[in-house]
């Protein structure tokens, strides 16, 4: 019951931030079409797969949603603060931002692969 409440709260935040992050990512892939942006977009797909798989397990769903929310916040921070090409800008981002993006990408990819979700 407690995790159901937390999931609703986080889902509302994701609902607000998701379109903003997707706009930044889609604009970047249209302009630059680099591999890093493609990897970041895979996180969105992997989140959807994991969300569907764990929709009955509220605790795991909360952890996935919390990681995804942190990823969205990091992407928005990165794109709002970057004045140069974002792929180059990620190297100058604070270590916490870089770590969050990479950690969520890796954890979601590993989870999808280990669960054989496609």
Order of alpha helices (4+ residues) and beta strands (2+ residues): alpha-alpha-alpha-alpha-alpha
